[in-house]
Amino acid sequence: MSLVAISLCAKAQQTLIQVEGWNCYIQLPEDYGQTETSYPTIIFLPGIGEVGTDANKIIANGPGAYVKQGWNGEALGVKFIVIGLQPVNTWPSAASVKQRIDNLRSRYRIGNIYLTGLSMGGWIVLNYSNKYPDEAKAIVSVEGVVPNDGYDGYPGPWYEYIRYYYEEPALIGVKFIVFEQKNDLRGGREVINAVDYWYPGNGYYFLTTFGNGGHCCWNEFYGGQGKQPGIFNIGGINQTIYDWFARANLKALARYITKCFVKNNELQWACENIMPGDIFRIEESTDGITFSSVCMLEAVPGVSSYNYKLSQ
C-alpha cells in the first residue's frame, strides 16, 4: 500500500477590470471555472512611476510582468490568483487599498492573501500590514520606502513603535521579506529587526547588488522582461518569492491538524481553527521519500473532520 502524506495549501490570461476607480489586472487559475474553491491570492502594488490610468504600467513590472512572460500563477503545486492594483494617485491610504481588496473579495473566491510591492508599493504593503495585521499571511517589500510617518499617535517610524512600545504587537504569524539594494538603503533592516524582536524567524532581510545596487532591476526579483524570478536563500531553502508564498500557504494550517490515521483504506484527519481559503493537499509515496500530489481539498470553516478515499 502507498504511503500517504497530507499538507495544507491552496499560459494564463490576465484580465483588465476596474475596482473602485482603479485599474486592476487579474489572472485566475486555469481551473477556476471548474471549482468552487477559494484560492490563495498574490496582490501587487506598484511604484510611483506606475500610478495613474495607463493600465499597461501595472504589468510592466512585478508578478504581472512574469505572467505576461507565460507564468500560470502556480508555484510548488499551489495555484494563485494573481492581482495587480494601480492606484490613481501616489501614497494611497491603507483604507483605500482595503476598500479595493474587499471589493475583489466580493467578486472572486479569494483565500489567503499575500502582499508585495516595489518602491512606493513596498511602503503601501508595509503600512497596510500595520493597519490591518490580520489581512495578509506574508509580505514582500522590494526596495520599498519604509513608513516614517508615525503610528497610533507615536511621532517616530512605525517599526520603532512596534519594537519598543507595543505590549504585544498585532503582527502575530505574519511573515516578512524586505529586499534592499546596497546603494539604495531605506530603513528595511529596522523593519526586520522590529519583527524579529517579537517573533524571531518571521522576518528576512536581503541586501542585493543588482544593476550596481541602485533603485532598479525589478525583474531580478519578480521575473518578467525575459528573466526568471530570482532565487534567494530564504529560511535555509533556495527559492523564489513565489515559492516562499506557496510554502507559507501550504504550512498555514499544518500546526492545526490534531490527528491523522488510515482506516478501511480511507485517510481520516481532524483539525481546528480552519480559516476561509485553507486547502489540504494529499500526497502519496511508494518509498516514503518522494511524494506526488494526488488531490487538493478545500477546508471548510467550522468543520473539523475530513476524509479521503485512498486508491487501491
C-alpha positions in Angstrom: 0.0 0.0 0.0 1.3 3.5 -0.8 2.4 5.8 1.9 0.3 8.9 2.3 1.1 12.5 3.4 -1.2 15.4 4.0 -0.3 19.1 3.9 -2.2 22.3 3.7 -2.1 24.5 0.6 -4.3 26.4 -1.7 -0.2 30.0 -20.1 -2.8 32.1 -18.3 -4.6 35.2 -19.4 -4.7 38.4 -17.4 -7.9 40.4 -17.5 -8.2 44.2 -17.0 -11.0 45.3 -14.7 -12.0 48.4 -12.8 -12.1 48.2 -9.0 -13.5 51.3 -7.3 -11.9 53.6 -10.0 -8.5 51.8 -10.0 -7.2 49.7 -12.9 -6.6 46.1 -11.9 -5.1 43.2 -13.8 -6.3 39.8 -12.5 -5.2 36.3 -13.5 -7.4 33.4 -12.3 -6.1 29.8 -12.1 -6.9 27.7 -15.2 -9.4 25.5 -13.3 -11.1 28.4 -11.6 -14.3 28.0 -13.6 -14.4 24.2 -12.8 -14.2 24.6 -9.0 -15.9 26.2 -6.1 -12.5 26.6 -4.3 -11.1 29.7 -2.7 -7.6 30.4 -4.0 -4.6 31.9 -2.3 -4.0 35.3 -3.8 -0.9 37.4 -4.5 -1.7 41.2 -4.6 0.9 43.5 -6.1 1.2 47.3 -5.6 3.5 49.3 -7.9 5.8 52.2 -7.6 5.3 55.9 -8.2 6.1 55.6 -11.9 3.2 53.1 -12.4 0.4 55.1 -10.7 -2.3 56.7 -12.8 -4.6 55.4 -15.6 -2.2 53.7 -18.0 -3.0 50.1 -17.3 0.0 48.8 -19.2 2.2 50.1 -16.4 0.7 47.6 -13.8 2.1 44.7 -15.7 5.4 46.3 -16.8 7.0 45.1 -13.5 6.1 42.7 -10.7 4.2 39.4 -10.9 2.1 40.7 -13.8 5.3 41.1 -16.0 6.1 37.4 -15.2 2.6 36.4 -16.1 3.0 38.2 -19.4 6.1 36.1 -20.0 4.0 32.9 -19.6 3.8 32.2 -15.9 0.5 30.5 -15.0 0.4 31.7 -11.4 1.4 28.3 -9.9 4.3 27.6 -7.5 5.1 24.3 -5.8 1.7 23.0 -6.9 -0.2 25.9 -5.3 -2.4 27.8 -7.7 -2.6 31.5 -7.0 -4.9 34.2 -8.1 -2.5 37.0 -9.2 -3.7 40.6 -8.9 -2.0 43.9 -9.8 -3.7 47.1 -8.4 -3.0 50.5 -9.9 -3.7 53.5 -7.6 -4.6 56.7 -9.4 -2.6 58.8 -7.0 0.6 58.4 -5.1 0.8 57.2 -1.4 -2.7 55.8 -1.1 -4.0 55.2 2.4 -4.3 51.7 3.8 -8.1 52.2 4.0 -8.3 53.0 0.3 -6.4 49.8 -0.5 -8.6 47.7 1.8 -11.6 49.1 0.1 -10.4 47.7 -3.3 -9.4 44.4 -1.8 -12.8 44.0 -0.1 -14.4 44.7 -3.5 -12.3 42.0 -5.1 -13.2 39.6 -2.3 -16.9 40.2 -3.1 -16.3 39.3 -6.8 -13.8 36.4 -6.6 -13.0 33.4 -4.4 -10.0 34.9 -2.7 -8.5 32.9 0.1 -5.2 33.7 2.0 -3.7 37.0 0.8 0.0 37.6 0.1 1.0 41.2 -0.4 4.0 42.5 -2.3 5.1 45.9 -3.7 8.0 47.7 -5.2 9.3 51.1 -4.1 6.2 53.1 -3.1 4.3 49.8 -3.3 6.6 48.4 -0.6 5.5 51.3 1.6 1.9 50.5 0.8 2.1 46.8 1.8 4.2 47.6 5.0 1.7 50.3 6.0 -1.2 48.1 5.2 0.2 45.2 7.3 0.2 47.5 10.4 -3.3 49.0 9.9 -4.8 45.5 9.1 -2.5 42.9 10.7 -4.9 40.0 10.2 -5.3 40.6 6.5 -2.1 39.1 4.9 -0.2 35.9 5.7 3.0 37.2 4.3 4.5 40.5 3.0 7.4 41.1 0.5 8.7 44.6 0.1 11.1 45.1 -2.9 13.2 48.2 -2.3 10.2 49.7 -0.6 10.0 53.0 1.2 9.7 52.4 4.9 6.8 54.2 6.6 8.2 57.0 8.7 5.0 59.0 9.5 4.3 57.6 12.9 1.7 55.2 14.2 -1.2 55.5 16.7 0.0 58.9 17.8 3.6 58.0 18.1 5.7 60.5 16.1 8.5 58.3 15.0 8.8 55.4 12.5 6.2 52.7 12.9 8.8 50.0 13.2 10.3 51.7 16.3 6.8 51.8 17.8 6.3 48.1 17.1 9.7 47.2 18.6 9.6 49.3 21.8 6.0 50.4 22.5 3.6 47.6 21.9 2.9 45.5 24.9 2.3 42.8 22.4 2.3 43.5 18.6 -0.5 42.6 16.4 1.6 41.0 13.6 1.2 37.5 15.0 2.2 34.9 12.5 2.8 37.4 9.6 6.0 36.7 7.7 8.1 39.5 6.1 10.8 39.8 3.5 12.5 43.1 2.8 14.8 43.5 -0.2 17.1 46.5 -0.4 19.9 47.3 -2.8 23.4 48.2 -1.4 23.2 51.8 -2.7 19.5 52.3 -2.0 19.0 51.8 1.7 15.6 52.8 3.0 15.4 51.5 6.6 14.3 48.0 5.8 16.8 46.4 8.2 15.0 48.1 11.0 11.7 46.7 9.8 13.0 43.2 10.1 14.7 44.0 13.5 11.3 45.1 14.8 9.6 41.9 13.5 12.3 39.7 15.0 12.3 41.5 18.3 8.9 39.9 19.0 8.8 37.0 16.6 12.3 35.7 15.8 12.4 34.0 12.4 9.3 35.8 11.0 11.4 38.3 9.1 14.1 38.0 6.4 16.3 40.9 5.1 18.3 40.7 1.9 20.8 43.3 0.7 21.3 42.9 -3.1 23.6 44.3 -5.7 21.7 44.0 -9.0 22.5 46.8 -11.6 25.2 48.3 -9.4 22.9 48.2 -6.4 20.6 51.2 -7.3 16.9 51.7 -7.2 16.2 49.3 -10.1 16.1 45.8 -11.5 12.6 44.7 -10.5 12.6 41.7 -12.8 15.6 40.3 -10.8 13.1 39.7 -8.0 9.8 39.1 -9.8 10.8 37.8 -13.2 9.5 39.1 -16.5 11.1 41.0 -19.3 12.9 37.9 -20.4 14.1 36.9 -16.9 13.1 34.2 -14.4 12.4 35.4 -10.8 15.4 35.5 -8.6 16.3 32.6 -6.3 17.2 33.5 -2.7 18.1 31.5 0.4 15.0 32.1 2.5 14.9 30.3 5.7 17.6 27.9 4.5 15.8 27.0 1.3 16.8 28.3 -2.1 13.5 29.6 -3.6 11.7 32.4 -5.4 9.4 34.7 -3.6 6.5 32.8 -5.3 7.8 29.5 -3.8 8.0 31.2 -0.4 4.4 32.4 -0.7 3.4 28.9 -1.7 5.2 27.3 1.3 3.6 29.9 3.6 0.2 28.8 2.2 0.9 25.1 2.5 2.1 25.4 6.1 -0.6 27.9 7.1 -2.7 25.2 8.8 -0.4 22.3 9.3 0.0 23.0 13.0 -3.7 22.7 13.5 -4.1 19.1 12.4 -4.7 17.3 15.7 -4.8 13.7 14.5 -4.5 11.7 11.2 -4.9 8.0 10.5 -5.9 5.4 7.8 -9.0 3.2 8.4 -10.6 0.9 5.8 -8.4 2.4 3.1 -9.6 5.9 3.9 -7.4 8.7 5.1 -9.1 10.5 8.1 -7.9 13.6 10.0 -9.2 16.1 12.5 -8.2 19.8 12.7 -9.2 23.1 14.3 -9.1 26.8 13.6 -9.9 26.5 9.9 -9.9 29.8 8.0 -11.5 30.6 4.7 -9.2 29.7 1.8 -7.3 27.0 3.6 -6.7 23.9 1.5 -5.4 20.4 2.3 -3.1 18.8 -0.2 -3.0 15.0 -0.3 0.3 13.3 -1.4 1.3 9.6 -2.0 4.6 7.9 -2.0 5.9 4.4 -2.6 9.2 4.8 -0.9 8.5 7.3 1.9 10.9 9.8 0.4 9.4 11.1 -2.9 5.8 12.2 -2.7 3.5 13.2 -5.5 0.3 15.3 -5.2 -3.0 13.4 -5.9 -5.6 15.9 -4.9 -6.4 19.1 -3.0 -9.4 19.5 -0.8 -10.8 22.8 0.4 -11.1 23.2 4.2 -14.5 24.4 5.5 -14.6 26.9 8.4 -16.4 25.2 11.3 -15.8 21.7 10.0 -13.2 19.7 12.0 -13.3 16.2 10.5 -12.3 15.2 7.0 -11.6 12.0 4.9 -10.3 11.0 1.6 -10.7 7.6 -0.1 -7.3 6.2 -1.0 -6.5 4.4 -4.2 -6.4 0.6 -4.1 
